Amino acid sequence: MCLEKIKTLLIEISQFEIINIIDNSSSHAGHQGVQGSINEITHIEIQVKNFNNLNRLDIHRQIYYKLKSEIESGLHSIEIKILKN
């Protein structure tokens, strides 16, 4: 799993704009939920610009749907920050 793959999966979403994807895995290394994980990326932050004024739940649903395979393979945490227009 790498950031480029995550970006590729999310680029298909057209209802809002992905501004940035940040790998925060190193800040959580050794935490109980990720100990023994073989994945390099376990925690990410996604910054979103909500130009269509979707509700927060719809944005979360779309991101989690697109990243389902990454979650199943070890992505432990997704922090979604919705930026003001």
HELIX and SHEET records of a PDB file:
HELIX    1   1 LEU A    3  LEU A   10  1                                   8    
HELIX    2   2 SER A   25  HIS A   28  5                                   4    
HELIX    3   3 GLN A   32  VAL A   34  5                                   3    
HELIX    4   4 ARG A   56  LYS A   66  1                                  11    
HELIX    5   5 LYS A   68  GLU A   72  1                                   5    
SHEET    1   A 3 GLU A  17  ASP A  23  0                                        
SHEET    2   A 3 HIS A  43  LYS A  49 -1                                        
SHEET    3   A 3 SER A  77  LEU A  83  1                                        
END                                                                             
